[in-house]
Amino acid sequence: MAAPTEFLSQTIAIDEDIVRSFQEKGHAVVRGLCPPEAVAPWREVLVQAALRHSAETRPLEDRDAYGKAFLQITNLWQREEATRPFVLARRFAGVAARLLGVERVRLYHDQALIKEPGGGPTPWHQDQFYWPLDTDKTITMWMPLTDATPEMGTMEFADGSHRDGFVEIGEQISEFSEAFFEGFVRGRGFPITKGRRLQAGDATFHLGWTLHRAPGNATDRPREAMTIIYFADGARVSEPANAFQEADRRAWLDGLEPGAPAAGALNPVLFP
């Protein structure tokens, strides 16, 4: 059966309390964003596409902390046509725009994140560490494609940590970032929102500077999730602050030069 698409063009109303909480804490949950009847067929499309394009062949024990955390497959919408309606959905982008408080958002990129049974924790990190964009109006949607519990590795957030902006540590997601940010979070006294039980099709949204992590997957089932990253239209490419941002500039921003509008072919406006 083909995955349904009609709902993907429909916008939904977001309660003002959710918006206020998002602005205060830097993250929020939107329940039922993908209707229950649509999740299973879309899970089939997205997970199968991700697994077809995963290049990871090493056993878990041979990987570093990043590799143990999840299988990561980026830009499915460019790899397989069947995934495009989901990734480019106006429904999801509209929520991102509402939470950011902007009129228009563009796509940065998507990624499937599959935490395998026995997979390791995802260390503390800031997503925007990787993004050469001159705006703090950036947001990640994280949606489990099956019911997910804290034991499977649902996300934890440091409430209010987005207000500190870019915390430069020179390291990507790693054991070092976990140790560094564990001390940083404790020292700054940020409350921590622990991982929640999420139904398939629920979604968390968090700002690019919000510190977050996830426990390892202690179950015998994979934690399959789809993420989509958005940024406010009008942003420009910033001078890369590290080698990872330079790699992202080339990969996700069409190699646009610093100072140019972040409006390449890979970054279409998704809302409105």
KEDO-158542 format. One line per 3 residues: their letters; for each residue x, y, z of N, C-alpha, C. Coordinates in nm, 2 decimals. Last residue first. Layout:
BEGIN
A	X:Y:Z:X:Y:Z:X:Y:Z; ...;
This chain:
BEGIN
PFL	0.59:2.91:0.39:0.46:2.86:0.34:0.45:2.81:0.20; 0.79:2.62:0.39:0.67:2.68:0.45:0.69:2.83:0.43; 1.01:2.54:0.25:0.91:2.44:0.27:0.78:2.50:0.34;
VPN	1.24:2.65:0.01:1.14:2.69:0.11:1.03:2.59:0.12; 1.52:2.42:-0.03:1.40:2.49:-0.08:1.32:2.54:0.04; 1.81:2.36:-0.05:1.75:2.43:0.06:1.62:2.50:0.02;
LAG	1.95:2.28:-0.27:1.93:2.18:-0.16:1.85:2.24:-0.05; 2.00:2.51:-0.42:1.90:2.41:-0.47:1.86:2.30:-0.36; 2.04:2.77:-0.17:2.08:2.68:-0.28:1.97:2.58:-0.32;
AAP	2.04:2.98:0.02:1.92:2.95:-0.06:1.96:2.87:-0.19; 2.16:3.17:0.21:2.16:3.03:0.22:2.03:2.98:0.15; 2.33:3.44:0.04:2.20:3.38:0.10:2.21:3.23:0.10;
AGP	2.68:3.47:0.13:2.57:3.45:0.03:2.45:3.40:0.10; 2.86:3.47:0.34:2.79:3.59:0.30:2.68:3.58:0.20; 3.07:3.22:0.20:3.02:3.29:0.32:2.97:3.43:0.28;
ELG	2.94:3.06:-0.10:3.04:3.13:-0.03:2.99:3.20:0.10; 2.80:2.73:-0.14:2.79:2.87:-0.14:2.89:2.94:-0.05; 2.80:2.45:-0.16:2.92:2.52:-0.16:2.92:2.67:-0.18;
DLW	2.53:2.37:-0.11:2.58:2.38:-0.25:2.71:2.45:-0.26; 2.49:2.32:0.15:2.47:2.45:0.11:2.52:2.48:-0.03; 2.57:2.06:0.22:2.43:2.09:0.23:2.39:2.23:0.18;
ARR	2.85:2.03:0.15:2.76:1.92:0.13:2.61:1.97:0.13; 2.99:2.27:0.21:3.00:2.21:0.08:2.89:2.11:0.05; 2.91:2.32:0.47:2.89:2.42:0.37:2.90:2.36:0.23;
DAE	3.00:2.08:0.60:2.85:2.11:0.58:2.83:2.21:0.47; 3.27:2.13:0.59:3.22:2.02:0.52:3.07:2.03:0.50; 3.27:2.36:0.75:3.32:2.37:0.62:3.27:2.25:0.53;
QFA	3.19:2.25:0.99:3.10:2.35:0.93:3.15:2.37:0.78; 3.41:2.09:1.05:3.28:2.03:1.03:3.18:2.12:0.96; 3.61:2.27:1.10:3.62:2.18:0.97:3.49:2.12:0.95;
NAP	3.47:2.58:1.20:3.54:2.46:1.23:3.54:2.38:1.10; 3.32:2.80:1.13:3.40:2.81:1.25:3.48:2.69:1.28; 3.28:2.94:0.81:3.28:2.82:0.89:3.37:2.84:1.01;
ESV	3.09:3.23:0.79:3.23:3.18:0.77:3.24:3.06:0.86; 2.75:3.15:0.69:2.85:3.22:0.77:2.99:3.16:0.74; 2.50:3.23:0.46:2.61:3.13:0.49:2.71:3.21:0.58;
RAG	2.20:3.37:0.60:2.32:3.37:0.51:2.42:3.27:0.55; 1.84:3.37:0.61:1.97:3.34:0.67:2.08:3.34:0.56; 1.61:3.37:0.47:1.68:3.50:0.49:1.81:3.49:0.55;
DAF	1.42:3.14:0.65:1.45:3.20:0.53:1.51:3.34:0.55; 1.54:2.96:0.93:1.46:3.07:0.88:1.51:3.12:0.75; 1.57:2.60:0.88:1.62:2.73:0.93:1.54:2.84:0.86;
YII	1.54:2.26:0.98:1.49:2.37:0.91:1.57:2.50:0.96; 1.58:1.91:0.95:1.63:2.03:1.00:1.59:2.15:0.92; 1.44:1.61:1.05:1.44:1.71:0.95:1.48:1.84:1.01;
TMA	1.47:1.26:1.12:1.49:1.40:1.16:1.49:1.49:1.04; 1.33:0.96:1.23:1.35:1.05:1.12:1.37:1.19:1.17; 1.42:0.65:1.39:1.37:0.79:1.39:1.41:0.86:1.27;
ERP	1.40:0.36:1.56:1.41:0.42:1.43:1.34:0.56:1.43; 1.56:0.16:1.76:1.50:0.29:1.77:1.51:0.36:1.64; 1.52:-0.20:1.73:1.59:-0.07:1.69:1.50:0.05:1.72;
RDT	1.50:-0.41:2.02:1.44:-0.35:1.90:1.51:-0.22:1.86; 1.58:-0.50:2.26:1.62:-0.58:2.15:1.55:-0.53:2.02; 1.72:-0.22:2.46:1.62:-0.32:2.42:1.67:-0.40:2.30;
ANG	1.88:-0.01:2.52:1.89:-0.13:2.61:1.79:-0.24:2.57; 2.04:0.22:2.36:1.93:0.13:2.34:1.94:0.00:2.41; 2.17:0.49:2.56:2.18:0.38:2.46:2.05:0.31:2.45;
PAR	2.02:0.83:2.58:2.08:0.70:2.64:2.10:0.60:2.53; 2.10:1.13:2.42:2.01:1.02:2.43:2.08:0.90:2.49; 2.10:1.49:2.44:2.17:1.36:2.43:2.06:1.26:2.43;
HLT	2.15:1.85:2.39:2.07:1.73:2.41:2.16:1.60:2.39; 2.13:2.20:2.40:2.21:2.08:2.43:2.12:1.96:2.45; 2.03:2.41:2.15:1.99:2.34:2.27:2.07:2.21:2.29;
WGL	2.10:2.54:1.91:2.19:2.55:2.02:2.15:2.47:2.15; 1.88:2.48:1.74:2.01:2.44:1.71:2.11:2.44:1.82; 1.59:2.37:1.93:1.67:2.47:1.87:1.81:2.42:1.84;
HFT	1.37:2.09:1.87:1.47:2.16:1.95:1.55:2.26:1.87; 1.09:1.88:1.89:1.15:1.99:1.82:1.25:2.06:1.92; 0.96:1.55:1.87:1.02:1.66:1.95:1.08:1.76:1.85;
ADG	0.65:1.40:1.78:0.78:1.46:1.74:0.83:1.55:1.85; 0.47:1.10:1.71:0.50:1.22:1.79:0.63:1.28:1.74; 0.51:0.87:1.55:0.44:0.99:1.49:0.44:1.11:1.58;
AQL	0.48:0.64:1.81:0.52:0.66:1.67:0.44:0.78:1.61; 0.49:0.81:2.13:0.42:0.72:2.03:0.48:0.74:1.89; 0.73:0.81:2.38:0.67:0.87:2.26:0.61:0.77:2.18;
RRG	0.84:0.88:2.69:0.78:0.78:2.61:0.70:0.85:2.50; 1.14:1.09:2.72:0.99:1.06:2.74:0.95:0.94:2.65; 1.44:1.17:2.89:1.37:1.11:2.78:1.23:1.07:2.81;
KTI	1.43:1.46:3.10:1.47:1.32:3.07:1.39:1.27:2.95; 1.55:1.77:3.11:1.43:1.70:3.08:1.47:1.56:3.03; 1.73:1.93:3.36:1.74:1.83:3.25:1.60:1.77:3.23;
PFG	1.83:2.27:3.43:1.74:2.15:3.45:1.75:2.06:3.33; 2.16:2.39:3.45:2.04:2.37:3.36:1.96:2.25:3.41; 2.39:2.48:3.59:2.26:2.45:3.66:2.14:2.43:3.57;
RGR	2.64:2.51:3.49:2.54:2.62:3.46:2.41:2.60:3.53; 2.76:2.27:3.58:2.81:2.40:3.62:2.71:2.52:3.60; 2.61:2.08:3.44:2.61:2.08:3.58:2.65:2.22:3.64;
VFG	2.68:2.15:3.17:2.54:2.15:3.22:2.53:2.16:3.37; 2.96:2.11:3.19:2.90:2.24:3.15:2.76:2.26:3.20; 2.99:1.84:3.24:3.04:1.94:3.34:2.98:2.08:3.31;
EFF	2.87:1.75:3.01:2.82:1.71:3.14:2.86:1.80:3.25; 3.04:1.86:2.81:2.91:1.92:2.83:2.84:1.87:2.96; 3.27:1.69:2.85:3.27:1.84:2.86:3.14:1.90:2.89;
AES	3.17:1.43:2.81:3.23:1.47:2.94:3.23:1.62:2.96; 3.07:1.45:2.55:2.98:1.41:2.66:3.04:1.45:2.80; 3.29:1.52:2.40:3.17:1.62:2.41:3.08:1.58:2.53;
FES	3.44:1.29:2.44:3.49:1.42:2.49:3.38:1.52:2.50; 3.30:1.10:2.30:3.31:1.08:2.45:3.36:1.21:2.51; 3.11:1.30:2.06:3.22:1.21:2.10:3.21:1.19:2.25;
IQE	3.04:1.51:1.80:2.98:1.42:1.90:3.08:1.31:1.93; 3.35:1.70:1.76:3.21:1.66:1.72:3.16:1.57:1.83; 3.53:1.97:1.91:3.51:1.83:1.89:3.36:1.80:1.85;
GIE	3.55:2.24:1.98:3.64:2.18:1.88:3.63:2.03:1.85; 3.39:2.38:2.14:3.48:2.28:2.21:3.57:2.21:2.11; 3.19:2.66:2.18:3.30:2.60:2.10:3.39:2.50:2.18;
VFG	2.88:2.70:2.20:2.98:2.66:2.30:3.09:2.59:2.22; 2.66:2.93:2.09:2.76:2.84:2.05:2.87:2.82:2.16; 2.41:3.00:2.34:2.46:3.00:2.20:2.57:2.90:2.18;
DRH	2.28:3.02:2.58:2.43:3.04:2.58:2.49:3.04:2.44; 2.02:2.95:2.52:2.05:3.09:2.55:2.20:3.12:2.55; 2.00:2.68:2.52:2.01:2.75:2.39:2.05:2.89:2.41;
SGD	1.94:2.58:2.77:2.09:2.59:2.73:2.10:2.66:2.59; 1.69:2.55:2.86:1.74:2.68:2.86:1.88:2.69:2.81; 1.74:2.22:2.96:1.64:2.33:2.95:1.71:2.46:2.96;
AFE	1.88:1.98:2.79:1.92:2.07:2.90:1.84:2.20:2.88; 1.71:1.67:2.72:1.75:1.81:2.68:1.79:1.89:2.81; 1.71:1.35:2.57:1.71:1.43:2.69:1.76:1.57:2.65;
MTG	1.52:1.13:2.35:1.61:1.24:2.38:1.59:1.31:2.51; 1.52:0.77:2.39:1.46:0.89:2.35:1.54:1.01:2.41; 1.62:0.49:2.41:1.71:0.61:2.37:1.63:0.73:2.32;
MEP	1.49:0.28:2.50:1.54:0.27:2.36:1.62:0.39:2.32; 1.41:0.36:2.75:1.51:0.25:2.74:1.56:0.23:2.60; 1.22:0.55:2.69:1.35:0.60:2.74:1.46:0.49:2.73;
TAD	1.06:0.43:2.39:1.07:0.45:2.53:1.20:0.50:2.57; 0.85:0.46:2.11:0.98:0.46:2.16:0.97:0.49:2.31; 0.68:0.32:1.83:0.67:0.36:1.97:0.81:0.35:2.03;
TLP	0.85:0.42:1.53:0.78:0.32:1.61:0.77:0.38:1.75; 0.96:0.65:1.45:0.88:0.58:1.35:0.81:0.46:1.41; 1.01:0.96:1.61:1.02:0.81:1.61:0.92:0.75:1.52;
MWM	1.14:1.26:1.50:1.02:1.18:1.50:1.05:1.03:1.51; 1.26:1.57:1.54:1.30:1.43:1.56:1.17:1.35:1.59; 1.35:1.87:1.39:1.23:1.78:1.42:1.29:1.64:1.43;
TIT	1.54:2.14:1.48:1.54:2.00:1.43:1.41:1.94:1.48; 1.62:2.48:1.37:1.54:2.38:1.45:1.54:2.24:1.39; 1.72:2.82:1.40:1.73:2.68:1.34:1.67:2.58:1.43;
KDT	1.79:3.10:1.44:1.66:3.05:1.41:1.67:2.92:1.33; 2.03:3.22:1.46:2.00:3.12:1.56:1.86:3.06:1.55; 2.23:3.26:1.17:2.11:3.28:1.24:2.10:3.18:1.35;
DLP	2.42:3.21:0.97:2.43:3.33:1.05:2.31:3.36:1.13; 2.56:2.88:0.95:2.45:2.97:0.92:2.45:3.09:1.02; 2.70:2.61:0.92:2.76:2.75:0.90:2.64:2.84:0.85;
WYF	2.67:2.36:1.16:2.59:2.44:1.06:2.65:2.58:1.04; 2.76:2.21:1.37:2.79:2.17:1.24:2.74:2.26:1.13; 2.65:2.32:1.60:2.80:2.31:1.59:2.84:2.28:1.45;
QDQ	2.39:2.28:1.60:2.44:2.39:1.52:2.59:2.40:1.52; 2.35:2.07:1.79:2.34:2.04:1.64:2.41:2.15:1.56; 2.55:2.00:2.06:2.47:2.11:2.00:2.47:2.08:1.85;
HWP	2.55:1.72:2.29:2.60:1.80:2.18:2.51:1.91:2.14; 2.62:1.43:2.47:2.57:1.56:2.47:2.63:1.64:2.35; 2.61:1.11:2.28:2.67:1.21:2.38:2.60:1.35:2.37;
TPG	2.40:0.85:2.27:2.43:0.97:2.19:2.48:1.08:2.29; 2.50:0.53:2.38:2.44:0.65:2.40:2.48:0.76:2.30; 2.50:0.24:2.15:2.55:0.32:2.26:2.47:0.45:2.27;
GGP	2.28:-0.04:2.09:2.36:0.07:2.05:2.39:0.16:2.16; 2.12:-0.25:2.15:2.25:-0.25:2.22:2.34:-0.13:2.18; 1.97:-0.22:1.84:1.97:-0.29:1.97:2.11:-0.30:2.03;
EKI	2.06:0.10:1.70:2.04:-0.04:1.69:2.03:-0.10:1.83; 1.90:0.38:1.60:1.98:0.33:1.72:1.96:0.18:1.73; 1.90:0.56:1.32:1.86:0.43:1.37:1.95:0.38:1.48;
LAQ	1.80:0.83:1.17:1.88:0.79:1.28:1.83:0.67:1.34; 1.80:1.00:0.86:1.74:0.89:0.94:1.84:0.85:1.04; 1.78:1.35:0.80:1.86:1.23:0.83:1.78:1.13:0.90;
DHY	1.78:1.64:0.58:1.71:1.54:0.67:1.81:1.43:0.70; 1.88:1.99:0.60:1.88:1.85:0.54:1.80:1.76:0.63; 1.73:2.24:0.57:1.88:2.23:0.57:1.92:2.09:0.52;
LRV	1.46:2.41:0.41:1.52:2.28:0.45:1.68:2.30:0.46; 1.33:2.72:0.54:1.39:2.64:0.44:1.44:2.51:0.50; 1.04:2.91:0.64:1.16:2.82:0.67:1.20:2.75:0.55;
REV	0.88:3.21:0.72:0.92:3.12:0.62:1.04:3.04:0.67; 0.81:3.36:0.95:0.71:3.33:0.84:0.75:3.23:0.75; 0.88:3.26:1.29:0.92:3.32:1.16:0.81:3.28:1.06;
GLL	0.89:3.12:1.53:0.83:3.26:1.53:0.87:3.33:1.40; 0.96:2.87:1.58:1.07:2.96:1.56:1.02:3.11:1.56; 0.71:2.75:1.58:0.79:2.75:1.70:0.91:2.85:1.70;
RAA	0.63:2.80:1.32:0.55:2.85:1.43:0.63:2.85:1.56; 0.82:2.66:1.17:0.80:2.80:1.15:0.73:2.87:1.27; 0.76:2.39:1.25:0.89:2.45:1.27:0.89:2.61:1.27;
VGA	0.50:2.37:1.16:0.53:2.36:1.30:0.66:2.43:1.33; 0.56:2.38:0.88:0.47:2.48:0.94:0.49:2.48:1.09; 0.70:2.15:0.84:0.77:2.28:0.83:0.69:2.39:0.89;
FRR	0.50:1.95:0.86:0.61:1.96:0.96:0.68:2.09:0.96; 0.33:2.03:0.64:0.28:2.01:0.78:0.39:2.02:0.88; 0.48:2.02:0.41:0.44:2.16:0.46:0.39:2.14:0.61;
ALV	0.74:1.80:0.36:0.61:1.82:0.40:0.58:1.96:0.46; 0.97:1.69:0.26:0.94:1.83:0.21:0.80:1.87:0.26; 0.98:1.43:0.36:1.08:1.53:0.40:1.04:1.67:0.37;
FPR	0.75:1.32:0.24:0.76:1.32:0.38:0.86:1.43:0.42; 0.80:1.34:-0.04:0.68:1.40:0.02:0.69:1.42:0.17; 1.05:1.19:-0.07:1.04:1.34:-0.08:0.91:1.40:-0.02;
TAE	1.08:0.92:-0.07:1.09:0.98:0.06:1.06:1.13:0.05; 1.07:0.84:-0.34:0.95:0.80:-0.25:0.96:0.87:-0.12; 1.32:0.90:-0.45:1.20:0.99:-0.48:1.09:0.96:-0.38;
ERQ	1.61:0.90:-0.27:1.50:0.82:-0.32:1.38:0.90:-0.33; 1.81:1.10:-0.23:1.85:0.96:-0.27:1.74:0.88:-0.33; 1.70:1.33:-0.15:1.79:1.33:-0.27:1.82:1.20:-0.32;
WLN	1.58:1.25:0.08:1.50:1.31:-0.02:1.57:1.33:-0.15; 1.78:1.17:0.26:1.70:1.07:0.19:1.62:1.13:0.07; 2.00:1.31:0.39:1.93:1.35:0.27:1.87:1.24:0.19;
TIQ	2.19:1.04:0.56:2.15:1.18:0.53:2.08:1.20:0.39; 2.19:0.82:0.81:2.18:0.83:0.66:2.11:0.96:0.63; 2.34:0.66:1.07:2.30:0.79:1.02:2.30:0.80:0.87;
LFA	2.30:0.45:1.34:2.32:0.45:1.19:2.26:0.59:1.14; 2.43:0.55:1.66:2.32:0.53:1.56:2.38:0.51:1.42; 2.64:0.52:1.84:2.52:0.59:1.88:2.40:0.56:1.79;
KGY	2.87:0.41:1.74:2.79:0.33:1.83:2.65:0.39:1.85; 2.99:0.63:1.61:2.94:0.52:1.53:2.85:0.43:1.61; 3.06:0.79:1.83:2.96:0.84:1.73:2.90:0.73:1.65;
ADR	3.24:0.63:1.96:3.12:0.67:2.03:3.01:0.72:1.93; 3.36:0.39:1.71:3.38:0.49:1.81:3.24:0.53:1.87; 3.33:0.03:1.67:3.30:0.17:1.63:3.34:0.26:1.75;
DEL	3.34:-0.24:1.73:3.45:-0.18:1.65:3.44:-0.03:1.62; 3.10:-0.31:1.84:3.22:-0.31:1.93:3.34:-0.25:1.86; 2.92:-0.33:1.63:2.91:-0.22:1.72:3.04:-0.20:1.80;
PRT	3.09:-0.42:1.32:3.01:-0.45:1.44:3.02:-0.34:1.54; 3.06:-0.22:1.01:3.14:-0.27:1.13:3.04:-0.32:1.24; 2.92:-0.11:0.81:2.93:-0.26:0.81:3.00:-0.31:0.93;
EAS	2.75:0.16:0.69:2.81:0.11:0.81:2.80:-0.05:0.80; 2.61:0.29:0.49:2.74:0.24:0.45:2.81:0.17:0.57; 2.28:0.29:0.39:2.37:0.29:0.50:2.50:0.22:0.46;
HRL	2.09:0.26:0.19:2.20:0.36:0.17:2.29:0.37:0.29; 1.90:0.08:0.28:1.96:0.06:0.15:2.09:0.15:0.13; 1.82:0.20:0.52:1.90:0.08:0.52:1.97:0.05:0.39;
AAQ	1.66:0.41:0.42:1.78:0.44:0.50:1.88:0.32:0.50; 1.46:0.28:0.29:1.55:0.36:0.21:1.67:0.39:0.29; 1.34:0.15:0.51:1.40:0.07:0.40:1.49:0.15:0.31;
VLV	1.26:0.38:0.65:1.36:0.29:0.71:1.42:0.20:0.60; 1.07:0.50:0.47:1.19:0.57:0.52:1.30:0.47:0.57; 0.87:0.30:0.41:0.94:0.38:0.30:1.07:0.43:0.35;
ERW	0.79:0.21:0.66:0.84:0.12:0.56:0.92:0.19:0.46; 0.70:0.45:0.78:0.81:0.38:0.84:0.87:0.29:0.73; 0.47:0.50:0.62:0.59:0.58:0.60:0.71:0.52:0.67;
PAV	0.30:0.29:0.71:0.35:0.29:0.57:0.47:0.38:0.55; 0.29:0.37:0.99:0.35:0.24:0.95:0.39:0.24:0.80; 0.17:0.63:1.00:0.31:0.61:1.04:0.37:0.48:0.98;
AEP	-0.09:0.68:0.94:0.01:0.70:0.83:0.15:0.66:0.87; -0.24:0.63:1.16:-0.26:0.54:1.05:-0.16:0.56:0.93; -0.16:0.84:1.33:-0.12:0.70:1.36:-0.14:0.61:1.24;
PCL	-0.02:1.13:1.17:-0.13:1.05:1.22:-0.10:0.91:1.23; 0.24:1.31:1.30:0.21:1.22:1.19:0.10:1.13:1.24; 0.19:1.43:1.54:0.22:1.51:1.43:0.20:1.43:1.30;
GRV	0.13:1.34:1.80:0.04:1.30:1.69:0.07:1.38:1.56; 0.25:1.61:1.99:0.20:1.48:1.99:0.12:1.46:1.86; 0.54:1.77:2.02:0.42:1.78:1.95:0.36:1.64:1.92;
VAH	0.75:1.90:2.27:0.69:1.78:2.21:0.56:1.82:2.14; 1.04:2.12:2.26:0.90:2.09:2.29:0.86:1.96:2.22; 1.31:2.35:2.36:1.26:2.22:2.30:1.11:2.20:2.34;
GKE	1.38:2.57:2.49:1.46:2.54:2.37:1.42:2.41:2.31; 1.24:2.68:2.71:1.33:2.57:2.73:1.42:2.53:2.61; 1.11:2.91:2.60:1.17:2.91:2.73:1.28:2.80:2.75;
QFS	1.01:2.83:2.36:1.09:2.95:2.37:1.17:2.96:2.50; 0.85:2.61:2.44:0.96:2.59:2.35:1.06:2.71:2.36; 0.66:2.73:2.60:0.75:2.64:2.66:0.88:2.62:2.57;
RVI	0.53:2.88:2.40:0.60:2.95:2.51:0.70:2.86:2.58; 0.43:2.67:2.24:0.52:2.78:2.18:0.60:2.84:2.30; 0.26:2.55:2.42:0.37:2.47:2.36:0.48:2.57:2.31;
DED	0.07:2.74:2.47:0.16:2.70:2.58:0.28:2.62:2.53; -0.06:2.77:2.22:0.03:2.87:2.26:0.12:2.83:2.38; -0.07:2.48:2.01:-0.11:2.55:2.13:-0.01:2.65:2.18;
IAI	-0.08:2.49:1.67:0.00:2.46:1.78:-0.04:2.54:1.90; -0.27:2.34:1.40:-0.26:2.45:1.50:-0.17:2.40:1.62; -0.13:2.23:1.10:-0.20:2.20:1.22:-0.17:2.32:1.32;
TQS	-0.17:2.20:0.74:-0.10:2.25:0.86:-0.19:2.22:0.98; -0.12:1.95:0.49:-0.22:2.02:0.58:-0.14:2.07:0.70; 0.04:1.80:0.34:0.02:1.94:0.29:-0.07:2.02:0.39;
LFE	0.02:1.55:0.46:0.15:1.62:0.46:0.14:1.77:0.41; -0.22:1.43:0.41:-0.20:1.50:0.53:-0.08:1.58:0.54; -0.18:1.30:0.16:-0.27:1.42:0.17:-0.24:1.50:0.29;
TPA	-0.03:1.07:0.15:0.04:1.20:0.13:-0.05:1.32:0.16; 0.04:0.73:0.25:-0.06:0.85:0.23:0.02:0.98:0.23; 0.22:0.49:0.08:0.21:0.58:0.19:0.13:0.70:0.16;
AM	0.05:0.22:-0.08:0.13:0.34:-0.09:0.12:0.43:0.04; 0.08:-0.12:0.00:0.00:0.00:0.00:0.09:0.12:0.00;
